[in-house]
Amino acid sequence: MRAIVYDRFGGPEVLEERDIAAPEPASEEVLVRIRAAALNPKDIVVRAGKFRWMTGARFPMPFGHDFAGEVVALGHGARGLSVGDRVFGCWNDTRPWRGSFAEYAVSSPDACAVLPPTLSFEEGASLGLAGQTALQALVDVARVSSRDHVLIHGASGGVGTLAVQLAKGLGAHVTTTSSSRNLPLCRQLGADETLEYAVDAPFASPRRYDVIFDVFGNRSFGEVRPVLNRMYVTTVPSARIALDSMATLWGSQRARLVVVHPRRADLERLLRWVNDGALQPVVDRVFTWGEVREAVRYLETKRARGKVVVRIP
Ligand SMILES: NC(=O)c1ccc[n+]([C@@H]2O[C@H](COP(=O)([O-])OP(=O)(O)OC[C@H]3O[C@@H](n4cnc5c(N)ncnc54)[C@H](OP(=O)(O)O)[C@@H]3O)[C@@H](O)[C@H]2O)c1
């Protein structure tokens, strides 16, 4: 099968399209013919070797975590999916035999869910990692309710565009930060108030927020504390957030890191929001198979508005 792989850690130039053996599903796995794969910042840091402690350095390394496609074979013990099902999902680990930028990939049925006919493969691929990150941050970690005023910092990217919609769906009053060009997008997603992070000094205003979701991950707990009532959640792991989490285990102002755990139940929770009309994946650009490096370079600009997707022929 054709797949995107790399033989050493590095920049987008290390990505190569190559013929490799198609994987076979183990007993509890399904084989998916991938139709669309979405990019995540995680793909970039893994490719750069920053998660080497987790991925090891067995090359060629596969590329990509988010996928949508069709189930084409089942392992003997695979339950819950059938051949022909349109599915979407993601993995949070990188394994030498599994990447979403390939014609085929194997997955545990627990990492995918059935894609409804209302969503395209490109939209399905956009929902897995980013959607579960937003859901787990806002619902499971921050326990956002309709009484909360939520600030979403970095609201126009892959995670942020879904987080705004989820926070609104939870009934919260939602303020977003973005650059000026993305103010209309944030309003369109349902934000009650839209701030420009470079102009409006959102963390130095008299306004306070019950929950601050730092999606972009460049504001520390210490920095946002003066305007925080209850819960700060960041997406970016660091020694500082580890210490802040420990120090605020029982405080009235708490700091937490969200670490996404892909699971079918959460994909299905996201689908309920989609079916209710409260959540729609935001696809910024769809690239062709021949344009994978351009797609990656585009994501690396950190200017994506929603998700960057590659269609697999
Ligand atoms: N912990 C986890 O389990 C987990 C899971 C998923 C993602 N993440 C992390 O979450 C972060 C966001 O992921 P993503 O997929 O949303 O990334 P993304 O799609 O690449 O984010 C792009 C967005 O970032 C915004 N941005 C750029 N510079 C900014 C700045 N200085 N301040 C605020 N916003 C800025 C841009 O908005 P403007 O153009 O308007 O500035 C753009 O819309 C990444 O660091 C990713 O690694 C962590």
The ligand as an SDF file (V2000), in Angstrom:
LIG
                    3D

 48 52  0  0  0  0  0  0  0  0999 V2000
   -2.8900   17.6280   25.6590 N   0  0  0  0  0  0  0  0  0  0  0  0
   -3.5200   17.0160   24.6570 C   0  0  0  0  0  0  0  0  0  0  0  0
   -4.0150   15.8800   24.8240 O   0  0  0  0  0  0  0  0  0  0  0  0
   -3.6600   17.7410   23.3500 C   0  0  0  0  0  0  0  0  0  0  0  0
   -4.5540   17.2440   22.3740 C   0  0  0  0  0  0  0  0  0  0  0  0
   -4.7000   17.9880   21.2010 C   0  0  0  0  0  0  0  0  0  0  0  0
   -3.9690   19.1540   20.9940 C   0  0  0  0  0  0  0  0  0  0  0  0
   -3.0740   19.5560   21.9360 N   0  0  0  0  0  0  0  0  0  0  0  0
   -2.2760   20.7880   21.7550 C   0  0  0  0  0  0  0  0  0  0  0  0
   -3.2070   21.8540   21.6730 O   0  0  0  0  0  0  0  0  0  0  0  0
   -2.6210   22.9260   20.9460 C   0  0  0  0  0  0  0  0  0  0  0  0
   -3.6400   23.4440   19.9320 C   0  0  0  0  0  0  0  0  0  0  0  0
   -3.9480   22.4060   19.0100 O   0  0  0  0  0  0  0  0  0  0  0  0
   -4.7660   22.7630   17.6900 P   0  0  0  0  0  0  0  0  0  0  0  0
   -4.9860   21.4710   16.9660 O   0  0  0  0  0  0  0  0  0  0  0  0
   -5.9420   23.6060   18.0070 O   0  0  0  0  0  0  0  0  0  0  0  0
   -3.6710   23.6450   16.9050 O   0  0  0  0  0  0  0  0  0  0  0  0
   -3.8440   24.5010   15.5880 P   0  0  0  0  0  0  0  0  0  0  0  0
   -5.0480   24.0860   14.8470 O   0  0  0  0  0  0  0  0  0  0  0  0
   -2.5430   24.4440   14.8540 O   0  0  0  0  0  0  0  0  0  0  0  0
   -4.0360   26.0010   16.1340 O   0  0  0  0  0  0  0  0  0  0  0  0
   -4.0170   27.0210   15.2130 C   0  0  0  0  0  0  0  0  0  0  0  0
   -4.5980   28.2740   15.8460 C   0  0  0  0  0  0  0  0  0  0  0  0
   -3.6960   28.7890   16.8100 O   0  0  0  0  0  0  0  0  0  0  0  0
   -3.9560   30.1800   16.9370 C   0  0  0  0  0  0  0  0  0  0  0  0
   -2.7950   30.9370   17.3990 N   0  0  0  0  0  0  0  0  0  0  0  0
   -1.6240   31.1520   16.7270 C   0  0  0  0  0  0  0  0  0  0  0  0
   -0.7930   31.9210   17.4800 N   0  0  0  0  0  0  0  0  0  0  0  0
   -1.4600   32.2110   18.6400 C   0  0  0  0  0  0  0  0  0  0  0  0
   -1.1390   32.9360   19.8050 C   0  0  0  0  0  0  0  0  0  0  0  0
    0.0420   33.5370   19.9490 N   0  0  0  0  0  0  0  0  0  0  0  0
   -2.0540   33.0230   20.7930 N   0  0  0  0  0  0  0  0  0  0  0  0
   -3.2540   32.4080   20.6760 C   0  0  0  0  0  0  0  0  0  0  0  0
   -3.6360   31.6860   19.5800 N   0  0  0  0  0  0  0  0  0  0  0  0
   -2.7440   31.5800   18.5860 C   0  0  0  0  0  0  0  0  0  0  0  0
   -4.3180   30.6030   15.5130 C   0  0  0  0  0  0  0  0  0  0  0  0
   -5.3100   31.6200   15.6160 O   0  0  0  0  0  0  0  0  0  0  0  0
   -4.9970   33.1000   15.0690 P   0  0  0  0  0  0  0  0  0  0  0  0
   -4.5190   32.9020   13.6430 O   0  0  0  0  0  0  0  0  0  0  0  0
   -6.3010   33.7800   15.1830 O   0  0  0  0  0  0  0  0  0  0  0  0
   -3.9150   33.6240   15.9660 O   0  0  0  0  0  0  0  0  0  0  0  0
   -4.8430   29.3530   14.8180 C   0  0  0  0  0  0  0  0  0  0  0  0
   -6.2100   29.4310   14.4880 O   0  0  0  0  0  0  0  0  0  0  0  0
   -1.3400   22.3490   20.3250 C   0  0  0  0  0  0  0  0  0  0  0  0
   -0.2330   22.7740   21.0760 O   0  0  0  0  0  0  0  0  0  0  0  0
   -1.5190   20.8560   20.4570 C   0  0  0  0  0  0  0  0  0  0  0  0
   -0.2920   20.1610   20.5000 O   0  0  0  0  0  0  0  0  0  0  0  0
   -2.9010   18.8750   23.1060 C   0  0  0  0  0  0  0  0  0  0  0  0
  1  2  1  0
  2  3  2  0
  2  4  1  0
  4  5  1  0
  4 48  2  0
  5  6  2  0
  6  7  1  0
  7  8  2  0
  8  9  1  0
  8 48  1  0
  9 10  1  0
  9 46  1  0
 10 11  1  0
 11 12  1  0
 11 44  1  0
 12 13  1  0
 13 14  1  0
 14 15  2  0
 14 16  1  0
 14 17  1  0
 17 18  1  0
 18 19  2  0
 18 20  1  0
 18 21  1  0
 21 22  1  0
 22 23  1  0
 23 24  1  0
 23 42  1  0
 24 25  1  0
 25 26  1  0
 25 36  1  0
 26 27  1  0
 26 35  1  0
 27 28  2  0
 28 29  1  0
 29 30  1  0
 29 35  2  0
 30 31  1  0
 30 32  2  0
 32 33  1  0
 33 34  2  0
 34 35  1  0
 36 37  1  0
 36 42  1  0
 37 38  1  0
 38 39  2  0
 38 40  1  0
 38 41  1  0
 42 43  1  0
 44 45  1  0
 44 46  1  0
 46 47  1  0
M  CHG  2   8   1  16  -1
M  END
$$$$
